């Protein structure tokens, strides 16, 4: 930090297991990646190339190298995994991971139907090759899972080899763990946390109100995902109580 302030909550240090900020890259140019990392690289833990954007991104290998040279792990979004699976090209997907020297992969079923036992088998196979992040929840707002099902799915995927499980919200933050208004399904989150340790979950939280809600509930070192590149610094100030929404949350006023 650039100067000293008292009563700042302690952040975990990189490479961290909790307190992750996962950033969504929806098609940044190499120049934009350089600029983004100059400003926010210190506060970025992992980057997802959203959806299947890697298929159409020019200079993909060069772009991946920029992230790697900055020691920022990067991975392809789960929709790309689904695009290969639906076309019966899982082995080709594994070859693509090797071709681009990917260390992480996302396994999801938000756009297609995969029997859960089969999804867990994909997780098991890929976990022998890379670190797996799996995603629970549908991109279809009409599909609402009961809390017990979220818990069962998350537990099974962790047991199958997932390093972290993502709680689905899409890039808009209006499905999955949120209502279509963007409001958090608080009862769902409370139920999930009775069984699944918070450090194993990455909560997709693209909207500021959602970020604030999770930080106030679970603390400065909650795992947050689908953060826009331009929002990484603002999110970090939320995490440490230097933005109006969380300004008083971490202050011990007796010591100030």
C-alpha positions as CSV (number, residue, x, y, z in Angstrom):
1,X,0.0,0.0,0.0
2,X,1.1,3.6,-0.6
3,X,0.8,4.8,3.0
4,X,-0.4,3.6,6.4
5,X,-3.9,3.5,7.7
6,X,-4.9,1.9,11.0
7,X,-7.8,-0.6,11.4
8,X,-7.5,-2.0,7.9
9,X,-8.8,-5.6,7.8
10,X,-6.0,-8.2,7.0
11,X,-6.1,-9.6,3.5
12,X,-4.7,-13.0,2.7
13,X,-1.6,-12.9,0.6
14,X,-1.2,-14.2,-3.0
15,X,-1.2,-17.0,-4.0
16,X,-4.2,-17.4,-1.7
17,X,-6.8,-20.1,-1.1
18,X,-9.5,-17.7,0.0
19,X,-10.1,-14.0,-0.6
20,X,-9.9,-14.7,-4.3
21,X,-10.9,-12.1,-6.9
22,X,-11.7,-13.9,-10.1
23,X,-11.9,-11.5,-13.1
24,X,-14.0,-12.0,-16.2
25,X,-12.1,-11.1,-19.4
26,X,-14.8,-10.8,-22.1
27,X,-12.4,-9.9,-24.9
28,X,-9.6,-7.6,-23.8
29,X,-6.9,-6.8,-26.3
30,X,-3.3,-7.4,-25.4
31,X,-2.8,-3.7,-24.9
32,X,-5.8,-3.6,-22.6
33,X,-4.5,-6.6,-20.6
34,X,-1.2,-4.8,-20.1
35,X,-3.0,-1.7,-18.9
36,X,-5.3,-3.8,-16.6
37,X,-2.5,-5.7,-15.0
38,X,-0.5,-2.5,-14.5
39,X,-3.3,-1.1,-12.3
40,X,-5.0,-4.2,-10.9
41,X,-2.7,-7.2,-11.3
42,X,-1.7,-7.1,-7.6
43,X,-5.4,-7.6,-6.6
44,X,-6.3,-10.2,-9.3
45,X,-6.0,-13.8,-8.4
46,X,-7.3,-15.6,-11.5
47,X,-8.7,-14.6,-14.8
48,X,-11.5,-16.4,-16.8
49,X,-11.6,-15.9,-20.5
50,X,-15.4,-15.7,-20.5
51,X,-17.7,-18.2,-22.3
52,X,-16.0,-19.4,-25.5
53,X,-14.2,-16.1,-26.3
54,X,-10.9,-18.0,-26.6
55,X,-12.2,-19.5,-29.9
56,X,-12.4,-16.1,-31.6
57,X,-9.7,-14.1,-29.7
58,X,-6.9,-13.0,-32.0
59,X,-3.3,-13.6,-30.8
60,X,-4.5,-16.0,-28.1
61,X,-1.2,-17.5,-27.2
62,X,0.4,-14.0,-26.9
63,X,-2.4,-12.8,-24.7
64,X,-2.1,-15.9,-22.4
65,X,1.6,-15.2,-22.1
66,X,1.0,-11.7,-20.9
67,X,-1.1,-13.1,-18.0
68,X,1.4,-15.8,-17.2
69,X,4.4,-13.4,-17.3
70,X,2.5,-11.5,-14.6
71,X,1.9,-14.7,-12.6
72,X,-1.9,-14.4,-13.0
73,X,-3.5,-17.8,-13.6
74,X,-5.9,-17.9,-16.5
75,X,-8.5,-20.4,-17.8
76,X,-11.2,-20.9,-20.4
77,X,-14.8,-20.4,-19.4
78,X,-17.1,-23.3,-18.7
79,X,-19.1,-22.7,-21.8
80,X,-16.2,-23.8,-24.0
81,X,-16.0,-27.1,-22.0
82,X,-19.8,-27.5,-22.7
83,X,-19.3,-26.6,-26.4
84,X,-16.8,-29.5,-26.8
85,X,-18.8,-31.9,-24.7
86,X,-22.1,-31.4,-26.6
87,X,-20.1,-32.1,-29.9
88,X,-18.6,-35.3,-28.4
89,X,-15.1,-33.7,-28.5
90,X,-14.0,-34.1,-24.8
91,X,-10.7,-35.6,-25.8
92,X,-10.2,-32.7,-28.2
93,X,-10.9,-30.3,-25.3
94,X,-8.2,-32.0,-23.2
95,X,-5.7,-31.6,-26.1
96,X,-6.6,-27.9,-26.3
97,X,-5.8,-27.5,-22.6
98,X,-2.4,-29.1,-23.3
99,X,-1.8,-27.1,-26.4
100,X,-2.2,-23.8,-24.6
101,X,-0.5,-25.1,-21.4
102,X,-3.6,-24.4,-19.3
103,X,-3.2,-25.2,-15.6
104,X,-6.9,-24.7,-14.7
105,X,-10.2,-25.7,-16.4
106,X,-13.8,-25.0,-15.6
107,X,-16.4,-27.8,-15.7
108,X,-20.0,-26.5,-15.9
109,X,-23.4,-27.5,-17.2
110,X,-25.2,-24.2,-17.3
111,X,-26.1,-24.3,-21.0
112,X,-26.5,-28.0,-21.6
113,X,-27.9,-31.0,-19.6
114,X,-25.3,-33.3,-18.3
115,X,-26.2,-36.1,-15.8
116,X,-24.5,-35.2,-12.6
117,X,-22.6,-38.5,-12.3
118,X,-21.2,-37.8,-15.8
119,X,-20.3,-34.3,-14.8
120,X,-18.4,-35.6,-11.8
121,X,-16.6,-38.1,-14.0
122,X,-15.4,-35.2,-16.2
123,X,-14.2,-33.5,-13.1
124,X,-12.3,-36.6,-12.0
125,X,-10.7,-37.0,-15.4
126,X,-9.7,-33.4,-15.8
127,X,-8.4,-33.2,-12.2
128,X,-5.7,-35.6,-13.3
129,X,-4.6,-33.0,-15.9
130,X,-5.3,-29.6,-14.4
131,X,-6.8,-27.8,-11.4
132,X,-10.6,-28.0,-11.8
133,X,-13.0,-25.3,-10.9
134,X,-16.6,-26.5,-11.3
135,X,-19.8,-24.4,-11.5
136,X,-23.1,-25.2,-10.0
137,X,-26.3,-23.6,-11.2
138,X,-28.0,-22.9,-14.5
139,X,-27.9,-20.0,-16.8
140,X,-31.7,-20.5,-17.3
141,X,-33.5,-18.2,-14.9
142,X,-36.5,-20.5,-14.9
143,X,-34.4,-23.3,-13.3
144,X,-34.4,-22.7,-9.6
145,X,-32.7,-25.4,-7.4
146,X,-33.7,-26.1,-3.9
147,X,-31.0,-25.5,-1.3
148,X,-30.5,-29.2,-0.6
149,X,-29.8,-29.8,-4.2
150,X,-27.2,-27.0,-4.4
151,X,-25.5,-28.6,-1.4
152,X,-25.6,-32.1,-2.8
153,X,-24.2,-31.0,-6.1
154,X,-21.4,-28.9,-4.6
155,X,-20.4,-31.7,-2.2
156,X,-20.3,-34.2,-5.0
157,X,-18.2,-32.0,-7.2
158,X,-15.7,-31.2,-4.4
159,X,-15.4,-35.0,-3.7
160,X,-14.9,-35.6,-7.4
161,X,-11.8,-33.2,-7.4
162,X,-13.0,-29.6,-7.8
163,X,-10.6,-27.1,-6.1
164,X,-13.4,-24.6,-5.9
165,X,-17.1,-24.6,-6.8
166,X,-18.5,-21.5,-8.5
167,X,-22.0,-20.4,-7.4
168,X,-23.6,-19.4,-10.8
169,X,-24.9,-15.9,-11.4
170,X,-24.0,-15.2,-15.0
171,X,-22.2,-12.0,-16.0
172,X,-25.3,-10.0,-15.2
173,X,-25.8,-11.3,-11.7
174,X,-29.5,-12.2,-12.2
175,X,-29.8,-16.0,-12.1
176,X,-28.7,-18.8,-9.8
177,X,-27.9,-17.4,-6.4
178,X,-29.7,-14.2,-7.3
179,X,-33.3,-13.3,-8.2
180,X,-33.8,-11.7,-11.6
181,X,-33.7,-8.3,-9.9
182,X,-30.1,-9.0,-8.7
183,X,-31.2,-9.5,-5.1
184,X,-29.3,-12.2,-3.2
185,X,-31.3,-15.3,-2.4
186,X,-30.3,-15.0,1.2
187,X,-32.0,-18.1,2.5
188,X,-30.2,-20.2,-0.2
189,X,-26.8,-18.8,0.8
190,X,-27.5,-19.4,4.5
191,X,-28.4,-23.1,3.8
192,X,-25.4,-23.7,1.5
193,X,-23.0,-22.3,4.2
194,X,-24.3,-24.8,6.8
195,X,-22.7,-27.6,4.8
196,X,-20.1,-26.2,2.3
197,X,-17.1,-24.2,3.7
198,X,-17.1,-20.7,2.3
199,X,-13.5,-21.0,1.3
200,X,-14.5,-23.7,-1.2
201,X,-17.0,-21.5,-3.0
202,X,-16.4,-18.6,-5.4
203,X,-19.6,-16.5,-5.4
204,X,-20.1,-14.8,-8.7
205,X,-20.9,-11.2,-7.8
206,X,-20.7,-8.8,-10.8
207,X,-22.9,-6.1,-9.2
208,X,-21.6,-3.8,-6.4
209,X,-24.6,-4.5,-4.1
210,X,-23.8,-8.2,-4.4
211,X,-20.2,-7.7,-3.6
212,X,-21.1,-5.6,-0.6
213,X,-23.6,-8.2,0.7
214,X,-21.0,-11.0,0.6
215,X,-18.2,-8.9,2.1
216,X,-20.5,-7.9,5.0
217,X,-21.7,-11.5,5.5
218,X,-18.4,-13.4,5.1
219,X,-15.7,-10.8,5.6
220,X,-12.9,-9.3,3.6
221,X,-11.5,-12.6,2.4
222,X,-14.7,-14.0,0.7
223,X,-14.1,-15.4,-2.8
224,X,-15.7,-13.2,-5.4
225,X,-16.0,-14.0,-9.1
226,X,-17.1,-12.5,-12.4
227,X,-15.5,-9.1,-11.4
228,X,-15.1,-6.8,-14.4
229,X,-11.5,-5.7,-15.0
230,X,-12.4,-2.0,-14.3
231,X,-14.0,-3.0,-11.0
232,X,-11.0,-4.9,-9.4
233,X,-9.7,-1.8,-7.6
234,X,-13.1,-0.7,-6.4
235,X,-13.8,-4.2,-5.1
236,X,-10.5,-4.2,-3.2
237,X,-11.5,-0.9,-1.5
238,X,-14.9,-2.5,-0.6
239,X,-13.0,-5.5,0.9
240,X,-10.9,-3.3,3.2
241,X,-13.5,-0.7,4.2
242,X,-12.3,2.2,2.2
243,X,-15.5,2.8,0.2
244,X,-18.7,4.2,1.6
245,X,-20.7,0.9,1.4
246,X,-18.3,-0.9,3.8
247,X,-16.6,2.1,5.4
248,X,-17.8,1.5,9.0
249,X,-18.1,-2.3,8.7
250,X,-14.5,-3.1,9.7
251,X,-13.8,-0.2,11.9
252,X,-13.2,-0.7,15.6
253,X,-14.2,2.8,16.6
254,X,-12.7,2.4,20.1
255,X,-9.2,2.2,18.5
256,X,-9.6,4.9,15.9
